């Protein structure tokens, strides 16, 4: 999973390699009752596609190389 302060969301790739996300709570946990598919996002105004694609890339590598077990974040880059 990738915790992103930039987006205020947690991202991951599920078993079908679908790119998913949920809101990141202030205590750095996820609100998994609000899970969505990134591919279904319709309002991309203000969304950095470059940042989103970098997160997707990290999630794919995490899934393929580490079975999704790594906990990644952008906290040092986007405090």
C-alpha positions as CSV (number, residue, x, y, z in Angstrom):
1,X,0.0,0.0,0.0
2,X,1.1,3.5,-0.7
3,X,0.0,6.3,1.7
4,X,0.0,9.6,-0.1
5,X,-0.2,12.9,1.8
6,X,-0.2,14.5,-1.7
7,X,-3.6,13.0,-2.5
8,X,-4.8,12.3,1.1
9,X,-5.4,8.7,0.1
10,X,-4.1,5.2,0.4
11,X,-3.4,3.4,-2.9
12,X,-2.9,-0.3,-3.8
13,X,-3.2,-2.8,-6.5
14,X,-5.6,-5.7,-5.7
15,X,-5.4,-9.3,-6.7
16,X,-6.7,-8.5,-10.2
17,X,-4.2,-5.7,-10.6
18,X,-7.0,-3.1,-10.3
19,X,-5.7,0.3,-9.0
20,X,-7.7,1.1,-5.9
21,X,-7.7,3.8,-3.2
22,X,-9.4,5.0,-0.1
23,X,-9.3,8.2,2.0
24,X,-6.3,8.6,4.3
25,X,-7.4,9.5,7.9
26,X,-5.6,11.9,10.1
27,X,-4.2,9.0,12.2
28,X,-2.6,7.5,8.9
29,X,-5.1,4.7,8.7
30,X,-7.4,4.2,5.8
31,X,-11.2,4.6,5.6
32,X,-11.7,1.3,3.7
33,X,-15.5,1.7,3.8
34,X,-14.9,4.4,1.1
35,X,-12.7,2.3,-1.3
36,X,-12.9,3.1,-5.0
37,X,-11.3,2.2,-8.3
38,X,-9.0,4.9,-9.6
39,X,-10.1,4.1,-13.1
40,X,-13.6,5.3,-12.2
41,X,-12.4,8.8,-11.1
42,X,-14.2,11.3,-13.3
43,X,-13.1,14.6,-11.8
44,X,-9.4,14.9,-12.6
45,X,-9.2,18.6,-12.2
46,X,-6.1,19.4,-10.1
47,X,-5.0,15.8,-10.2
48,X,-1.3,15.4,-11.0
49,X,-1.3,12.5,-13.4
50,X,2.5,12.3,-13.1
51,X,2.3,11.8,-9.4
52,X,-0.6,9.3,-9.8
53,X,1.3,7.3,-12.4
54,X,4.4,7.2,-10.1
55,X,2.2,5.8,-7.3
56,X,0.6,3.3,-9.6
57,X,4.1,2.2,-10.7
58,X,5.2,1.8,-7.1
59,X,2.1,-0.2,-6.3
60,X,2.6,-2.6,-9.3
61,X,6.3,-3.2,-8.3
62,X,5.2,-3.8,-4.7
63,X,2.6,-6.3,-5.8
64,X,4.8,-8.2,-8.2
65,X,8.0,-8.2,-6.2
66,X,6.7,-8.2,-2.6
67,X,3.1,-9.6,-2.8
68,X,1.9,-6.1,-1.8
69,X,3.6,-6.4,1.6
70,X,5.6,-3.2,1.6
71,X,4.1,0.0,3.2
72,X,5.2,2.9,1.1
73,X,4.5,6.6,1.4
74,X,5.4,10.1,0.1
75,X,5.6,11.7,3.6
76,X,9.2,12.8,3.2
77,X,8.4,14.5,-0.1
78,X,5.0,15.9,0.7
79,X,4.8,16.8,4.4
